[in-house]
Structure formats: structure tokens, C-alpha cells
Amino acid sequence: MEIKNKLGQKIKEFREFRKISRSELALKANLNEEQLEQIEEQGNVPSLGYLMKLTRALGVRIGTFLDDQEQVGPVIVKSGSEKNALSFSTKDKSARDHLNFYSLAQDKTGRHMEPFIIDIEPDIQSDYKLSSHEGEEFIYVLKGSVEINYGKELYQLGEGDSIYLDSVVAHNVHATGEEKAKVLAVVYCPL
């Protein structure tokens, strides 16, 4: 079963185990019930912000839904063997999928951070949709260049540059120019 279907299935299982109706969980996560149904039944992937809201509403850490195996010790991921690409969608239907996430710790249970390699597709639009969620993010540019809208500020980062930001401030990360960018991102969200 691919990761998208596992994610929806795990959310549904936790919701049912906690005896929370679909409408209650949708309300707590600021989704509509139809969107939650699509996540649980069709494997649609919510934005990272909404996934964090779902985990908070269910009282679990975000890694609970991304875990693949239960490895307690260290997890090593060799170059090029990152786990399953995952593109987070947004509530806004006009937004496009331009971020492809590759987990670097999917096999580690009990983790409190989510490290990803993210491929960022180039874009031609300039009306970027900002999103926010609880927690903090660290982003390090491995290849190409990115622009980060952060609240009312705009930051340009090139290869080797990094930013540490509070995720509660509305933000958007996108590639600049015509080439794809690649970043290392570590996301932390408290329970």
C-alpha cells in the first residue's frame, strides 16, 4: 500500500479509536468534512499545516502518521534512498503541488522532529499562498535558490544558506528562476 493510502487509513483508525466523528475532527482541524473524507478514503494528502492540526486534534505526534516501521535505535538513510515522495496539498483548490517531500526518518518511532529532503518545482506564478502551522522549521538549501515569503518579509536563499523560522507565521517556500531547488528541511511540532 502506498504512503498516501496509509496516511489516510491511519488518520481514520486513530479518529475511530478516539471515538471522534469525521465532522468533529474536520472542525477541529479547520477542514471541511468532504476534505477529511477524501484524505481518509481516497488517499488525498493534506497540507503539512493541516496534517499537524489533525495530529493535535487526535493527540498524537505527526510522526505517528508518517512512521513506516517501529525502529527504536538510530535510522540511517543512504544517499538516494530517501523514503517515498509525498506532496502535501492545500485546502485551496487553486494552489498547486510544487513541493515533493522525501522522509529521512520514516522508520524512526517516537521522533519529535520530521527531517525531509524537499524537491521544489520552479513556478511562474507570483501570488503564492501562505500557510501556517504550529512549531518550527529549519531549511537548508542544497541546490538551486529559493524565496521564502515569511509574514510580510521576503528572503532569498542560495546554495548553502539556511533559515530557522517559527511556523506559526504565515509562510511559503518556492524555487526562484527556472530550475528546481532542493532543500533539507527539519520540521518540529510540539504535541
C-alpha positions as a printed NumPy array, in Angstrom:
array([[  0.   ,   0.   ,   0.   ],
       [  1.461,   3.368,  -0.934],
       [  2.153,   6.039,   1.698],
       [ -0.801,   8.253,   0.675],
       [ -3.321,   5.482,   1.357],
       [ -1.55 ,   4.508,   4.602],
       [ -1.724,   8.105,   5.818],
       [ -5.489,   8.345,   5.314],
       [ -6.031,   4.902,   6.803],
       [ -4.019,   5.769,   9.926],
       [ -5.925,   9.029,  10.404],
       [ -9.229,   7.168,  10.125],
       [ -8.096,   4.44 ,  12.537],
       [ -6.986,   6.961,  15.17 ],
       [-10.163,   9.007,  14.728],
       [-12.36 ,   5.928,  15.173],
       [-10.263,   4.667,  18.102],
       [-10.701,   8.055,  19.825],
       [-14.441,   7.913,  19.008],
       [-14.333,  11.242,  17.207],
       [-16.767,  11.75 ,  14.352],
       [-15.481,  12.846,  10.985],
       [-17.333,  16.166,  11.329],
       [-15.807,  16.797,  14.8  ],
       [-12.27 ,  16.143,  13.57 ],
       [-12.8  ,  18.253,  10.445],
       [-13.993,  21.143,  12.606],
       [-11.01 ,  20.868,  14.975],
       [ -8.551,  20.746,  12.049],
       [-10.27 ,  23.562,  10.122],
       [-11.098,  21.273,   7.192],
       [-14.495,  20.596,   5.747],
       [-15.905,  17.11 ,   6.163],
       [-15.599,  16.347,   2.436],
       [-11.857,  17.082,   2.531],
       [-11.38 ,  14.794,   5.528],
       [-13.324,  12.06 ,   3.758],
       [-11.049,  12.432,   0.718],
       [ -7.997,  12.154,   2.979],
       [ -9.281,   9.046,   4.759],
       [-10.926,   7.239,   1.86 ],
       [ -9.127,   8.386,  -1.301],
       [ -5.624,   8.978,  -0.011],
       [ -5.587,  12.753,  -0.604],
       [ -2.726,  14.261,   1.38 ],
       [ -3.432,  17.389,   3.439],
       [ -1.005,  20.289,   3.668],
       [  1.66 ,  19.925,   6.335],
       [ -0.176,  22.554,   8.395],
       [ -3.461,  20.648,   8.271],
       [ -1.712,  17.353,   8.994],
       [ -0.292,  18.972,  12.135],
       [ -3.76 ,  20.219,  13.109],
       [ -5.138,  16.697,  12.614],
       [ -2.405,  15.201,  14.813],
       [ -3.025,  17.78 ,  17.536],
       [ -6.79 ,  17.146,  17.441],
       [ -6.127,  13.401,  17.765],
       [ -3.492,  13.862,  20.486],
       [ -0.623,  12.194,  18.608],
       [  2.698,  13.37 ,  17.216],
       [  2.993,  13.968,  13.464],
       [  5.421,  11.067,  13.07 ],
       [  2.632,   8.68 ,  14.07 ],
       [  1.121,   9.115,  10.607],
       [  4.416,   9.052,   8.726],
       [  6.03 ,   6.102,  10.531],
       [  6.603,   3.051,   8.404],
       [  8.295,   0.706,  10.87 ],
       [  9.   ,   0.691,  14.567],
       [ 12.753,   1.152,  14.86 ],
       [ 13.82 ,   2.457,  18.239],
       [ 17.54 ,   2.923,  17.584],
       [ 19.162,   5.239,  15.068],
       [ 17.949,   5.29 ,  11.485],
       [ 20.415,   5.647,   8.634],
       [ 19.26 ,   6.745,   5.187],
       [ 21.881,   6.346,   2.461],
       [ 22.08 ,   8.968,  -0.265],
       [ 19.437,   8.383,  -2.91 ],
       [ 17.39 ,   6.007,  -0.761],
       [ 15.06 ,   8.551,   0.839],
       [ 11.585,   7.17 ,   1.567],
       [  8.507,   7.708,  -0.602],
       [  7.82 ,  11.075,  -2.137],
       [  4.84 ,  12.842,  -0.634],
       [  3.299,  16.023,  -1.996],
       [  1.241,  17.909,   0.543],
       [ -1.855,  19.564,  -0.878],
       [ -3.686,  22.562,   0.478],
       [ -7.27 ,  23.421,   1.318],
       [ -7.152,  25.941,  -1.522],
       [ -8.002,  24.118,  -4.752],
       [ -6.211,  26.791,  -6.832],
       [ -2.889,  26.045,  -5.128],
       [ -0.591,  23.658,  -6.963],
       [  1.595,  20.854,  -5.711],
       [  5.154,  22.127,  -6.073],
       [  6.85 ,  20.549,  -3.052],
       [  7.792,  16.855,  -3.097],
       [  8.804,  15.577,   0.355],
       [ 11.171,  12.641,   0.921],
       [ 11.265,  11.47 ,   4.536],
       [ 14.642,  10.907,   6.158],
       [ 13.281,   9.365,   9.358],
       [ 10.133,   7.491,   8.422],
       [ 11.404,   4.312,  10.09 ],
       [ 12.188,   6.004,  13.427],
       [  9.469,   5.751,  16.047],
       [  8.993,   8.225,  18.862],
       [ 10.672,  11.058,  16.993],
       [  9.858,  14.695,  17.698],
       [ 11.302,  16.179,  14.504],
       [ 10.493,  15.452,  10.859],
       [ 13.531,  15.728,   8.563],
       [ 12.83 ,  15.861,   4.824],
       [ 14.616,  16.375,   1.55 ],
       [ 12.245,  18.527,  -0.484],
       [ 12.362,  18.976,  -4.249],
       [ 10.791,  22.319,  -5.127],
       [  9.496,  22.668,  -8.664],
       [ 10.007,  26.037, -10.384],
       [  6.976,  28.263, -10.632],
       [  5.719,  31.009, -12.898],
       [  3.122,  32.487, -10.572],
       [  3.738,  35.251,  -8.083],
       [  0.598,  35.093,  -5.914],
       [  1.921,  32.487,  -3.508],
       [ -0.477,  31.026,  -0.961],
       [  0.935,  31.402,   2.537],
       [  0.199,  28.816,   5.205],
       [  0.979,  28.444,   8.881],
       [  1.065,  25.686,  11.466],
       [  2.406,  25.175,  14.955],
       [  6.059,  24.516,  15.514],
       [  9.368,  25.489,  13.98 ],
       [ 11.228,  24.777,  10.744],
       [ 14.855,  24.696,   9.734],
       [ 15.53 ,  24.915,   5.983],
       [ 18.966,  24.47 ,   4.374],
       [ 19.318,  24.976,   0.601],
       [ 21.194,  22.085,  -1.01 ],
       [ 20.696,  23.021,  -4.676],
       [ 19.336,  25.993,  -6.581],
       [ 17.774,  29.002,  -4.931],
       [ 14.566,  29.602,  -3.024],
       [ 12.486,  32.528,  -1.99 ],
       [ 10.62 ,  32.474,   1.284],
       [  7.621,  34.662,   1.974],
       [  7.523,  34.949,   5.764],
       [  4.77 ,  37.167,   7.076],
       [  5.363,  40.477,   5.305],
       [  9.063,  39.771,   4.699],
       [ 10.737,  38.17 ,   1.685],
       [ 14.003,  36.212,   1.96 ],
       [ 16.265,  34.981,  -0.862],
       [ 18.391,  31.912,  -0.117],
       [ 21.023,  30.255,  -2.301],
       [ 23.003,  27.041,  -2.011],
       [ 24.46 ,  26.701,   1.477],
       [ 22.106,  29.284,   3.009],
       [ 19.678,  28.387,   5.781],
       [ 16.764,  29.813,   7.722],
       [ 15.201,  28.856,  11.046],
       [ 11.629,  30.094,  11.366],
       [  8.536,  29.94 ,  13.523],
       [  5.908,  28.051,  11.543],
       [  3.017,  29.945,  13.145],
       [  3.929,  32.919,  10.955],
       [  2.285,  32.526,   7.526],
       [  4.945,  31.436,   5.039],
       [  5.617,  29.944,   1.616],
       [  8.765,  28.393,   0.165],
       [  9.245,  28.328,  -3.602],
       [ 12.051,  27.963,  -6.116],
       [ 13.311,  31.034,  -7.899],
       [ 14.251,  31.08 , -11.545],
       [ 13.563,  28.232, -13.951],
       [ 15.397,  25.429, -12.151],
       [ 14.222,  23.031,  -9.482],
       [ 15.609,  23.616,  -5.989],
       [ 16.407,  21.029,  -3.323],
       [ 16.369,  21.728,   0.41 ],
       [ 16.869,  19.876,   3.657],
       [ 14.006,  20.778,   5.986],
       [ 13.539,  19.771,   9.598],
       [ 10.057,  20.402,  10.997],
       [  9.29 ,  20.347,  14.707],
       [  5.763,  20.424,  16.067],
       [  5.086,  20.071,  19.803],
       [  2.208,  17.84 ,  20.908]])
